[in-house]
Amino acid sequence: MTDTLPQHQPPAAPVLLWLRDDLRLDDNPALNAAAGSGPVVALFVFEDGIEGHRAPGGASRWWLHHSLASIASQLEEHGVPLLLRRGDPRLIVPDVAAQIGAARVHWNRRYWPWSKPVDAAVKQALAAHGVAATSHRGNVLVEPMEPKTGTGGPYKVYSPFFRAVRDTCNQRAALAVDAPHLTGAILPEGVAAGSLNSFGLLPTRPDWSGGLQAAWTPGEAGARDLATSFVAGVLKGYGEARNLPGIRSTSRLSPHLRHGEISVARLWAAASAAAIADPSLEADVEVFHKELVWREFALHLLHHWPDLADANWKADFDRFEWADDPAGLKAWQRGQTGYPIVDAGMRELWTTGWMHNRVRMIVASFLIKHLLIDWRHGEAWFWDTLVDADHASNAASWQWVAGCGADAAPYFRIFNPFGQGEKFDAQARYVRRWVPELARLPDNLIHQPWTAPKDLLSQAGVRLGDTYPKPIVDHARARNRALETYAALKAG
């Protein structure tokens, strides 16, 4: 009788998961596919050397560092190594795939103008070496190339876009899947994980990130906790309260969405489920859904107009007579305009890397229409200082306020800064928090401190032009100048 020796199967070839703006385990199509294909090695490339690539701003870099640390820890719990590399992914991804002997590579699509040719080049390079490459739907409800008008063109107006994609959004949200079981691959000898600190993402001299650290918890767990608390609390009354910056009235989930720490489908579904459980939430949920679809609409615009962050969407605005006002720009950036609601917003932004959405519109309108400063200066400042700086939403929103974008606000819509403050921050909670030098002024004067009697200013410890600046521009004159400039453009 002959003994039968056990047959040892060769280990399965590793699968490479290329992470980008999708730093989560839950509802991650590329991760799901990789987990079902074999033992996984994850890779993140901090991109350099790509034509047209826009490097992340300082606040986004801070967030990315902590988000990568979080996902690395999560993957480690499953035995999955995360490789960190810096450079051109067209070279790095095929090289890493060869180093680990990967049979397949999976990633989720991005829709930025420079990323699509990069993905195509990576696929081509992998195919040349016999490695299967598969890209999957990105963190969207509707891919930007999908919606078409009745004439086959892209949508240029938000409302019909929302109506056209709403059913698709519901269907996509219903398909969200839980994190799969992951098996990690053993790295070949000589393949180093790489150092997160080598990316140099954190500020050092000076370290201005204290306010960000106090305000945020980057990572999938932070995103999940914030989403849960939003749906359970803030969502009720969201439709109206979201305009009030002095209270916790918005989801604050935008930076988590930006870095893919939670899927937009998961958020859509969670809000929908809340409305099913409590029908009184239906109107609030619809408003929240519309906010999510605005994000999709902005991406749709960027897909069809790749220079959205650089060029006026309406070419007529190339003739607009912008003011050259570096002093005004600096006062705006520093929150020293003399308009309390504007200054509060800019200081919140600098301290926390975020700004309430209503106030974003107010400060953008002030820069563009009160100071007549080119919207691109504001877009660039937001790009550097926002933790949720998004290629599409940032540009589309600035162009919307300026009047040169898709479905833009009419040129004669010029926010009255102190009127906006009195309407949406009536008790001045927001202004008192971020402009504490005015805190002792009464509610009826704090938004227009220049109208307060001298004795009252003195009692409140306010010296205009000293402890707090006088308005850098007169509202009535600035409004008239803006109307005249916009009217001249319209007249041709």
Secondary structure, 3 states (H helix, E strand, C coil): CCCCCCCCCCCCCCEEEEECCCCCCCCCHHHHHHHCCCCEEEEEEEECCCCCCCCCCHHHHHHHHHHHHHHHHHHHHCCCCEEEEEECHHHHHHHHHHHHCCCEEEEECCCCCCHHHHHHHHHHHHHHCCCEEEEECCCCCCCCCCCCCCCCCCCCCHHHHHHHHHHHHHHHHHCCCCCCCCCECCCCCCCCCCCHHHHCCCCCCCCCCHHHHHHCCCCHHHHHHHHHHHHHHHCCCHHHHCCCCCCCCCCCCHHHHHCCCCCHHHHHHHHHHHHHHCHHHHHHHHHHHHHHHHHHHHHHHHHHCCCCCCCCCCHHHHHCCCCCCHHHHHHHHHCCCCCHHHHHHHHHHHHHCCCCHHHHHHHHHHHHHHCCCCHHHHHHHHHHHCCCCCHHHHHHHHHHHHCCCCCCCCCCCCCCHHHHHHHHCCCCHHHHHHCHHHCCCCHHHHCCHHHCCHHHHHHCCCCECCCECCCCCCHHHHHHHHHHHHHHHHHC
